[in-house]
Amino acid sequence: MKKNAIRWTANTMPHFDGGSALASLLSAQEVEKARAFHRTIPGYLATPLVKLDKLAAFLGLKGFYVKDESQRFNLKAFKMLGASYAVARYIAQRLGKDISELGFEELVSAETRAKVGEITFYAATDGNHGRAVAWAAGRLGQKSVICMPVGSSQARLENIRGEGAEAWITDMNYDDAVRYVKELAERDPNGVVVQDTTWPGYEEIPGWIMQGYSAMAAEADEQLKLLGEDKPTHVFVQAGVGALAGAVQGYFSNFYASDGPVTTIVEASAADCIYRSALANQLVAVGGDLQTMMAGLACGEACSLSWDVLRSRADFFVSAPDWVTARGMRVMAAPLRGDAPIISGESGAVGAGLVSVVCSDRDYAGLRKALGLNEHSVVLCFSTEGNTDPEAWRSIVWDGLCPSY
Ligand SMILES: Cc1ncc(COP(=O)(O)O)c(C=O)c1O
């Protein structure tokens, strides 16, 4: 057994109906609205769903599919789907319109800018969310202020500044950085926080962000059908605050009802608040500096809207050490002959890394059995970012940082 093992639990929490997040926030109609908005953004294209046949055969699976978000809007991560939609819905609300009446062109027009006046968007981020908020603010001709947790990557900071934001790295962990930007925004008469996590009285914007993310699950499911699969039997999705995981889970639960895929929520073990909450059957936080190479997953306090969806519908919760994602990055970057390579970043590769370990390492035969992964399984993973820090990516993939053994 490796010294730093993968931990997991099945969902044994008492039945809960998923609350409003599942019933209305992530309904099929809301998912479609988000998709319709995304299609109005210039340059919008569905990201590829990569079919890894050789890897599937090697691991004893029927199919292995990876949604490659490294190609999302030149921003190299899925986060843009949430931030752009939340900002658009916020502006629509200020204009007294429904989002379905407002396309991207009108959103960024001089008339809209004149009507809404000056806004400064605030966000805390490991990199991807903040870059997406800065991008959206820039398109609207508005300002953004972005704070990053201690230990954040300089390359990711420069990417955010490159979108025109005022941005810096703080000496706080992610959750404290969220509280800090909230305070900054409260002191600014034009300040609006665009955060993917909730706190009492702040649920609307995180809900919109989740709706934006749910579009990615819908895209993948549609692409899977075009590739001849009925549906995925297993979905693996990673979680930081869990907004993404809740959105993906919400999509599959609403679309397939009780006939949906087996879903596994994967976290970085340094910040596994959802896994621990599942064990405790209540939301628990993880504190400290949350240091992991999976910067996007380094969040110690889960989004409550998402938690409601996950505790009611997710099947498994996994706490994965860094070597699991490093393995996933290498497996995708150096594929078996005949499969296409995928550039997957530290927070993007953990789902595929987990599947590759569970299906090839006898130490995890018990987990494989519990998940029911076999020759009939069609696995869907989300590679949620590309090499958002190219140097760090090379040190893992080329130089072998963080080996599996
Ligand atoms: C690349 C990447 N993947 C996954 C996540 C996790 O998303 P969430 O915080 O909504 O759980 C993040 C969050 O920043 C991310 O940047």
The ligand as an ORCA input file, in Angstrom:
! r2SCAN-3c Opt
* xyz 0 1
  C      -9.400     23.658    -12.976
  C     -10.393     23.557    -11.880
  N     -11.059     22.418    -11.725
  C     -11.968     22.266    -10.747
  C     -12.242     23.291     -9.862
  C     -13.232     23.059     -8.771
  O     -14.394     23.836     -8.873
  P     -15.244     24.136     -7.587
  O     -14.460     25.087     -6.727
  O     -16.507     24.697     -8.084
  O     -15.452     22.857     -6.863
  C     -11.569     24.506     -9.997
  C     -11.849     25.640     -9.106
  O     -11.183     26.645     -9.115
  C     -10.614     24.647    -11.031
  O      -9.931     25.782    -11.218
*
